[in-house]
C-alpha cells in the first residue's frame, strides 16, 4: 500500500498553477484550499472540533491542547475577503482564540494573523484586505509566515519566533 502524504507546499504550488490558468472558479478554489488545510492539520494529528457547514471557509481545531478557530483564505490577486458572519458566530459560540490564515499563493506561503490584530490593524473596517496592509502587518510582526503544516502548528502552539536584534557596542580603550 502506498503511503499518503499531505504536503501543504506542493498543494499550494498546484493551486497557484490552477489559478494562473484562469479556468478554475475562484470560490471553489478558496473552499478547496480551506478544506485541504483542515485535512492536512487533521492528518498531522490535530483534532477538528467543528467545521463550517456547506462550503464554509472556517473550522475550529484543538492545537496544542487549546481550541482555535481558523478562517483560511487564498489569493492570487493580493486581496482577501473579510471573515464571514458564520465564522464570527463560531468564535463567539466557542469563546476561543481565533485568527485568519492568508495564503499568498504566488509565494507559496501562509500568514497567520491573530483575530484582534486582524480586526484592529489589518482589516480596519474594510470589506477586503489588500496586500499593502498584509505587508505592513508582516513588518510590524502581526502577520507570521509559515510554509508547512507543521510550521503553522508550531506557530499556534509556541507562538512566533522573535528574532533577536544584534546590538553592537563600542569597545572602550584599554585601561
C-alpha positions, -999 to +999 in steps of 0.1 A: +000+000+000+013+034-009+020+059+019-002+090+018+013+124+025-004+157+027+022+182+015+009+217+020+037+234+000+031+211-030-007+217-028-001+255-027+020+251-058-007+231-075-033+257-066-011+285-079-008+267-112-045+262-114-051+299-106-029+310-134-049+290-159-080+312-150-102+282-156-110+275-120-138+292-102-122+314-075-148+305-049-143+268-055-105+273-051-110+291-018-132+263-004-109+236-017-079+253+000-098+257+033-108+220+032-073+209+023-057+229+051-081+215+076-075+179+063-037+185+064-039+196+100-061+166+109-036+143+092-008+158+113-027+149+145-048+180+151-084+173+163-110+192+144-137+203+168-161+218+143-161+227+107-183+252+089-214+238+072-215+235+034-187+253+017-177+274+047-141+286+048-136+281+085-132+255+113-123+251+149-095+228+159-076+218+190-040+226+186-015+223+215-044+214+238-064+246+232-092+254+208-086+278+180-110+290+153-093+294+119-105+311+087-082+303+058-083+323+026-062+320-006-054+347-031-037+350-065-046+387-068-033+400-035-065+407-018-086+386+006-123+389+017-131+396+053-142+367+076-178+356+074-206+362+099-207+324+103-171+324+114-176+352+139-206+332+152-184+301+157-158+322+176-185+337+199-201+303+205-168+285+212-153+315+231-119+305+218-087+320+203-092+328+167-074+342+136-071+341+099-047+324+076-040+343+044-024+321+018-003+341-007-004+316-035+023+330-058+047+329-029+035+295-016+033+307+020+007+312+046+004+341+071-012+337+105-029+368+120-044+367+154-081+378+155-078+410+174-048+421+153-067+412+121-097+433+130-080+463+145-048+466+125-053+448+092-090+447+082-097+481+098-135+480+090-129+474+053-146+447+032-113+433+019-077+431+030-052+441+004-015+432+001-002+466+013-019+461+046-006+425+048+030+435+040+027+462+067+014+436+092+043+414+084+068+442+090+051+450+123+052+414+134+014+410+133+013+385+104+035+355+108+047+334+078+047+296+076+054+273+047+043+239+060+015+225+082+040+217+110+052+253+109+016+265+114+011+241+143+043+253+159+033+289+154+000+283+172+014+261+199+046+281+207+040+315+192+061+333+167+099+331+169+111+366+177+145+373+161+168+390+185+183+422+173+221+424+173+234+453+192+269+465+186+288+482+214+318+504+210+349+490+226+364+512+252+400+519+253+423+497+274+428+510+310 
